Amino acid sequence: MKKLIAVAAISLLPFSNAMADQDIGCGLGSMLFAGKDGKAVKILGATTNGTSGNQTFGITFGTLGCDGTGTVTSSAKIAQFIDGNMEQLARDMSQGEGETLSTLAEIWGVQEQDKAAFNALAQSQFATVFTSENVTSQTVLENLNSVVASDASLSAYTLS
């Protein structure tokens, strides 16, 4: 099986980094489902990328639409977390509590004394953060960051 994946990955070497999808990242799933729309396709692509180990190969060798030269930033970690937990995060934010929202606050770097305010803000601004049923994880991140930036007590946590 590993040989089959390696052969498939090598056959995709000519593809450029432009093939990576903003929501599901780079990898074989992004290549297989390139140009297709819809939540189901993105879930299949993300699942393919996440379960087959091909993103690691792509990042290592600069293939499959991956670019191994970038720097992981805290906002990149947050974006990746949001992307992998959209449904649970939406549920938790709408309730103002929950494991996924708590983990997001942790990754975001929110101090313990500010987590209750972060959760309350996320709940009160839910419709501003999750603007539609098909909102992308990147838009959720940008919207939440704007909400945090506009809150006097939490603005210090604004991502740059």
C-alpha positions as semicolon CSV with decimal commas, in nm:
position;residue;x (nm);y (nm);z (nm)
1;M;0,000;0,000;0,000
2;K;0,283;0,238;0,087
3;K;0,440;0,174;-0,252
4;L;0,111;0,260;-0,423
5;I;0,089;0,589;-0,232
6;A;0,451;0,671;-0,312
7;V;0,397;0,599;-0,684
8;A;0,081;0,812;-0,684
9;A;0,262;1,093;-0,506
10;I;0,559;1,083;-0,742
11;S;0,328;1,092;-1,042
12;L;0,187;1,417;-0,907
13;L;0,528;1,587;-0,875
14;P;0,466;1,829;-1,163
15;F;0,167;1,988;-0,989
16;S;0,234;2,327;-0,835
17;N;0,163;2,460;-0,489
18;A;-0,135;2,646;-0,634
19;M;-0,333;2,322;-0,607
20;A;-0,354;2,340;-0,225
21;D;-0,700;2,421;-0,093
22;Q;-0,730;2,694;0,169
23;D;-0,970;2,489;0,381
24;I;-0,819;2,142;0,360
25;G;-0,454;2,220;0,298
26;C;-0,221;2,043;0,065
27;G;-0,198;1,675;-0,016
28;L;-0,347;1,404;-0,230
29;G;-0,703;1,492;-0,122
30;S;-0,656;1,847;-0,249
31;M;-0,527;1,713;-0,578
32;L;-0,803;1,456;-0,625
33;F;-1,084;1,700;-0,548
34;A;-0,936;2,015;-0,706
35;G;-1,199;2,236;-0,866
36;K;-1,491;2,066;-0,694
37;D;-1,722;2,252;-0,457
38;G;-1,918;2,157;-0,152
39;K;-1,878;2,061;0,209
40;A;-1,881;1,686;0,137
41;V;-1,594;1,721;-0,113
42;K;-1,392;1,928;0,135
43;I;-1,452;1,670;0,408
44;L;-1,340;1,389;0,176
45;G;-1,032;1,587;0,075
46;A;-0,941;1,671;0,434
47;T;-0,996;1,310;0,540
48;T;-0,776;1,187;0,256
49;N;-0,506;1,439;0,346
50;G;-0,525;1,364;0,716
51;T;-0,544;0,986;0,718
52;S;-0,303;0,875;0,449
53;G;0,008;1,060;0,564
54;N;0,052;1,218;0,223
55;Q;0,074;1,574;0,357
56;T;0,396;1,481;0,534
57;F;0,534;1,345;0,208
58;G;0,419;1,654;0,018
59;I;0,566;1,898;0,269
60;T;0,894;1,704;0,282
61;F;0,941;1,694;-0,095
62;G;0,744;2,004;-0,202
63;T;0,487;1,799;-0,394
64;L;0,109;1,748;-0,386
65;G;0,054;2,122;-0,371
66;C;0,257;2,152;-0,049
67;D;0,532;2,398;0,025
68;G;0,767;2,297;0,302
69;T;0,935;2,636;0,326
70;G;0,674;2,820;0,535
71;T;0,682;2,898;0,905
72;V;0,415;2,768;1,139
73;T;0,264;3,062;1,320
74;S;0,015;3,067;1,602
75;S;-0,252;3,187;1,361
76;A;-0,169;2,893;1,135
77;K;-0,216;2,654;1,428
78;I;-0,544;2,823;1,516
79;A;-0,662;2,807;1,155
80;Q;-0,577;2,438;1,139
81;F;-0,761;2,372;1,465
82;I;-1,070;2,562;1,348
83;D;-1,062;2,379;1,015
84;G;-1,063;2,040;1,182
85;N;-1,329;2,127;1,438
86;M;-1,578;2,357;1,263
87;E;-1,900;2,180;1,365
88;Q;-1,800;2,124;1,726
89;L;-1,667;2,479;1,753
90;A;-1,990;2,624;1,615
91;R;-2,188;2,423;1,869
92;D;-1,964;2,529;2,159
93;M;-1,955;2,895;2,055
94;S;-2,334;2,906;2,030
95;Q;-2,349;2,775;2,389
96;G;-2,057;2,982;2,517
97;E;-1,883;2,676;2,660
98;G;-1,745;2,338;2,572
99;E;-1,425;2,145;2,517
100;T;-1,365;2,271;2,163
101;L;-1,412;2,637;2,259
102;S;-1,190;2,584;2,562
103;T;-0,919;2,429;2,345
104;L;-0,946;2,716;2,097
105;A;-0,896;2,967;2,379
106;E;-0,592;2,769;2,491
107;I;-0,439;2,759;2,143
108;W;-0,526;3,127;2,095
109;G;-0,317;3,204;2,404
110;V;-0,601;3,341;2,616
111;Q;-0,497;3,355;2,981
112;E;-0,705;3,165;3,237
113;Q;-0,848;3,484;3,388
114;D;-0,978;3,594;3,044
115;K;-1,126;3,267;2,921
116;A;-1,476;3,334;3,057
117;A;-1,480;3,671;2,877
118;F;-1,352;3,506;2,558
119;N;-1,626;3,241;2,576
120;A;-1,896;3,501;2,645
121;L;-1,774;3,717;2,357
122;A;-1,769;3,419;2,122
123;Q;-2,126;3,333;2,220
124;S;-2,260;3,688;2,193
125;Q;-2,093;3,738;1,854
126;F;-2,168;3,392;1,715
127;A;-2,362;3,527;1,413
128;T;-2,075;3,766;1,335
129;V;-1,819;3,483;1,345
130;F;-2,020;3,209;1,172
131;T;-2,180;3,420;0,900
132;S;-2,334;3,133;0,704
133;E;-2,372;2,757;0,701
134;N;-2,096;2,729;0,440
135;V;-1,849;2,969;0,602
136;T;-1,484;2,870;0,561
137;S;-1,250;2,812;0,852
138;Q;-1,037;3,105;0,733
139;T;-1,339;3,337;0,745
140;V;-1,426;3,211;1,093
141;L;-1,072;3,288;1,206
142;E;-1,076;3,635;1,050
143;N;-1,420;3,716;1,192
144;L;-1,332;3,595;1,541
145;N;-1,005;3,787;1,533
146;S;-1,196;4,105;1,438
147;V;-1,442;4,048;1,722
148;V;-1,155;3,998;1,967
149;A;-0,979;4,309;1,834
150;S;-1,290;4,522;1,890
151;D;-1,337;4,409;2,251
152;A;-1,159;4,639;2,496
153;S;-1,083;4,367;2,752
154;L;-0,962;4,108;2,496
155;S;-0,798;4,321;2,227
156;A;-0,451;4,225;2,354
157;Y;-0,522;3,879;2,208
158;T;-0,566;4,009;1,855
159;L;-0,365;3,804;1,609
160;S;-0,129;3,993;1,382
